[in-house]
Amino acid sequence: MNNKLLLLEDDISLIDGLQYSLNKNGFAVEIARTVSEAKKHLQDIEQYDLLILDVTLPDGTGFEVCELIRKRNEHIPIIFLTASDEEVSIIRGLDCGGDDYITKPFKLGELCSRIHALLRRAGLSKAKDEKITQVDCGDISIDFLTSRVALRQQPLDLTNVEYRLLCLLVQNVNRIVTREIIFDELWDGAGNFVDDNTLSVYIRRLREKVETDPSHPKHLITVRGFGYQWKEVSE
């Protein structure tokens, strides 16, 4: 069964090209050209697996649609299409509940890669809710029952904080995890908050354990100004 996407975009030439290409890549796509049209489609949001929202629309913004969905506590993956890569636009999209963004003009292959990554992550989250016991991501394997991690089938010796940090990043594979989210996850039983410098130390130590060359990481990537990202790669 094909994944069903809703594309909110008002540029007809872009719509035609995207719909054709996404269909060829195995996705079923429905189109909305305005915020009001999108709201009608989203009355039955369960039919969709992922939303692609343009930011600037004739009767509003994609941000409004995203905020409306998140107020309903919907966890559907959302990608923003933006004509601007300015930091303020990116932050606004992430803050209102977006999962990822892609800047126009973009390559279709990159968009499809982002879509697959978010759909995969959504599947992982659902599986976790259903008490998943193991996750395999590239050359990393995590056994949640035993709290053990293997890299290229070799066991990793991790501290409790390193393990929790790795789990958080891998469960959000290919997605930016902000430092604020990481801080929340690393709150310890004594109530001591992990500060920025301490987090940098944990990241460095984790890199030393999971990267072949920690000074040129391929898995644990720093996204300057935002946080960190786990790349699904096999070395």
C-alpha positions as CSV (number, residue, x, y, z in Angstrom):
1,M,0.0,0.0,0.0
2,N,1.4,3.4,-1.1
3,N,2.1,6.1,1.5
4,K,-0.4,8.9,1.0
5,L,0.9,12.5,1.2
6,L,-0.9,15.9,1.2
7,L,1.0,18.6,-0.7
8,L,0.0,22.2,0.3
9,E,1.4,24.4,-2.5
10,D,0.1,27.2,-4.7
11,D,2.7,27.2,-7.5
12,I,1.0,25.2,-10.3
13,S,4.2,24.5,-12.2
14,L,5.8,23.1,-9.0
15,I,2.7,21.1,-8.2
16,D,2.6,19.4,-11.6
17,G,6.3,18.4,-11.4
18,L,6.1,17.3,-7.8
19,Q,2.9,15.3,-8.2
20,Y,4.3,13.4,-11.2
21,S,7.6,12.7,-9.6
22,L,6.3,11.6,-6.2
23,N,3.7,9.3,-8.0
24,K,6.6,7.7,-9.9
25,N,8.4,7.2,-6.6
26,G,5.5,5.3,-5.2
27,F,3.6,8.0,-3.3
28,A,-0.1,8.8,-3.6
29,V,-0.4,12.6,-3.5
30,E,-3.4,14.9,-2.9
31,I,-3.1,18.6,-3.5
32,A,-4.3,21.7,-1.6
33,R,-3.6,25.1,-3.0
34,T,-4.7,27.2,-0.1
35,V,-4.9,27.1,3.7
36,S,-8.6,26.7,3.6
37,E,-8.4,23.8,1.2
38,A,-5.8,22.1,3.4
39,K,-8.1,22.5,6.5
40,K,-10.9,20.7,4.6
41,H,-8.5,17.8,3.6
42,L,-7.2,17.6,7.2
43,Q,-10.7,17.0,8.7
44,D,-9.8,13.4,7.9
45,I,-6.1,13.6,8.7
46,E,-5.9,9.8,9.4
47,Q,-5.8,9.1,5.7
48,Y,-2.4,10.8,5.3
49,D,1.0,9.5,6.3
50,L,2.9,12.8,5.8
51,L,2.3,16.5,5.0
52,I,4.4,18.7,2.8
53,L,3.5,22.4,3.5
54,D,4.6,25.4,1.5
55,V,5.2,28.4,3.8
56,T,3.7,31.3,1.8
57,L,0.2,30.8,0.5
58,P,-2.6,33.1,-0.8
59,D,-4.7,33.0,2.4
60,G,-2.1,32.4,5.1
61,T,1.0,30.3,5.8
62,G,1.9,26.6,6.2
63,F,2.9,27.5,9.8
64,E,-0.8,28.1,10.6
65,V,-1.7,24.7,9.3
66,C,1.1,23.0,11.3
67,E,0.1,24.8,14.5
68,L,-3.5,23.8,14.0
69,I,-2.5,20.1,13.6
70,R,-0.1,20.1,16.6
71,K,-2.8,21.7,18.8
72,R,-4.9,18.6,18.0
73,N,-1.9,16.6,19.2
74,E,-1.4,14.9,15.9
75,H,2.0,13.4,15.4
76,I,1.9,13.1,11.6
77,P,5.3,14.0,10.0
78,I,5.5,17.5,8.4
79,I,8.0,18.9,6.0
80,F,8.1,22.6,5.1
81,L,8.9,23.9,1.7
82,T,10.5,27.3,2.0
83,A,11.9,29.8,-0.5
84,S,14.2,31.1,2.2
85,D,17.0,29.4,4.1
86,E,17.1,32.3,6.7
87,E,17.5,31.1,10.2
88,V,14.3,32.8,11.4
89,S,12.2,30.9,8.9
90,I,13.8,27.6,9.9
91,I,13.3,28.2,13.6
92,R,9.7,29.2,13.1
93,G,9.0,26.0,11.2
94,L,10.7,23.8,13.8
95,D,9.1,25.7,16.7
96,C,5.6,25.4,15.5
97,G,6.0,21.6,15.2
98,G,7.5,20.9,11.8
99,D,9.8,17.9,11.6
100,D,12.0,19.0,8.7
101,Y,12.3,21.7,6.0
102,I,13.7,21.9,2.5
103,T,14.7,25.1,0.7
104,K,13.6,25.9,-2.9
105,P,15.0,25.1,-5.4
106,F,15.6,21.5,-4.3
107,K,16.4,18.2,-5.9
108,L,13.6,15.6,-6.0
109,G,16.0,13.0,-4.7
110,E,16.7,15.0,-1.6
111,L,13.0,15.5,-0.9
112,C,12.2,11.8,-1.4
113,S,15.1,11.0,1.0
114,R,13.7,13.3,3.6
115,I,10.2,11.8,3.2
116,H,11.5,8.3,3.5
117,A,13.5,9.2,6.6
118,L,10.5,10.8,8.3
119,L,8.2,7.9,7.4
120,R,10.7,5.5,8.8
121,R,11.0,7.5,12.0
122,A,7.2,7.6,12.3
123,G,7.3,3.9,12.0
124,L,9.9,3.6,14.7
125,S,7.9,5.8,17.0
126,K,4.8,3.7,16.5
127,A,6.8,0.5,17.0
128,K,8.2,1.9,20.2
129,D,4.7,2.6,21.5
130,E,4.0,-1.0,20.7
131,K,7.0,-2.0,22.9
132,I,9.6,-2.5,20.2
133,T,12.6,-4.4,21.6
134,Q,15.3,-3.6,19.1
135,V,16.2,-0.9,16.5
136,D,18.7,-1.4,13.6
137,C,19.9,1.8,12.0
138,G,22.8,1.5,9.5
139,D,25.6,-0.2,11.3
140,I,24.2,0.5,14.8
141,S,21.9,-1.9,16.7
142,I,20.1,-1.1,19.9
143,D,18.5,-3.7,22.2
144,F,16.1,-1.9,24.5
145,L,15.4,-5.0,26.6
146,T,19.1,-5.3,27.7
147,S,20.1,-1.6,27.0
148,R,23.0,-2.9,24.9
149,V,24.3,-1.3,21.8
150,A,26.4,-2.9,19.0
151,L,28.4,-1.1,16.3
152,R,29.1,-3.3,13.3
153,Q,28.1,-6.2,15.5
154,Q,30.7,-5.3,18.1
155,P,29.4,-4.3,21.6
156,L,29.8,-0.7,22.7
157,D,30.6,0.2,26.3
158,L,28.5,3.2,27.0
159,T,27.7,5.2,30.1
160,N,24.0,5.6,31.0
161,V,24.0,9.2,29.6
162,E,25.8,8.2,26.5
163,Y,23.3,5.4,26.0
164,R,20.2,7.7,26.4
165,L,21.8,10.3,24.1
166,L,22.4,7.7,21.4
167,C,18.9,6.3,21.7
168,L,17.4,9.7,21.3
169,L,19.5,10.5,18.2
170,V,19.0,7.1,16.5
171,Q,15.2,7.2,17.1
172,N,15.2,10.6,15.3
173,V,17.5,9.3,12.5
174,N,18.3,11.9,9.9
175,R,16.3,14.6,11.8
176,I,17.8,17.5,13.7
177,V,17.4,17.1,17.5
178,T,17.7,20.5,19.2
179,R,20.0,21.0,22.2
180,E,16.9,21.9,24.2
181,I,15.2,18.5,23.5
182,I,18.5,16.8,24.4
183,F,18.7,18.8,27.7
184,D,15.2,17.6,28.6
185,E,16.0,14.0,27.9
186,L,19.2,14.1,29.9
187,W,17.7,15.3,33.2
188,D,19.0,13.1,35.9
189,G,17.4,11.8,39.1
190,A,19.1,14.3,41.3
191,G,17.5,17.2,39.4
192,N,20.8,18.4,38.0
193,F,20.3,19.9,34.5
194,V,22.9,19.1,31.9
195,D,24.4,22.4,30.7
196,D,25.8,23.3,27.3
197,N,29.4,22.5,28.0
198,T,28.6,19.1,29.6
199,L,26.5,18.2,26.5
200,S,29.4,19.0,24.3
201,V,31.6,16.7,26.3
202,Y,29.0,13.9,26.0
203,I,28.8,14.4,22.2
204,R,32.6,14.3,21.9
205,R,32.9,11.1,24.0
206,L,30.1,9.4,22.1
207,R,31.8,10.3,18.8
208,E,35.0,8.7,20.1
209,K,33.0,5.5,20.5
210,V,30.9,5.4,17.3
211,E,33.0,7.2,14.7
212,T,36.0,5.7,12.8
213,D,37.4,9.3,12.7
214,P,35.8,11.4,15.4
215,S,37.3,14.6,14.0
216,H,35.4,13.9,10.7
217,P,32.1,12.4,11.9
218,K,29.8,10.5,9.5
219,H,27.2,9.4,12.0
220,L,26.9,12.1,14.7
221,I,26.7,15.5,12.9
222,T,26.6,18.9,14.5
223,V,24.0,21.2,12.9
224,R,25.4,24.6,14.0
225,G,22.9,26.8,15.7
226,F,20.3,24.0,16.1
227,G,21.6,20.8,17.6
228,Y,22.7,17.4,16.4
229,Q,21.7,14.9,13.8
230,W,22.3,11.1,13.5
231,K,23.0,10.1,9.9
232,E,22.0,6.5,8.9
233,V,25.2,5.3,7.2
234,S,27.2,2.1,7.2
235,E,31.0,2.3,7.2
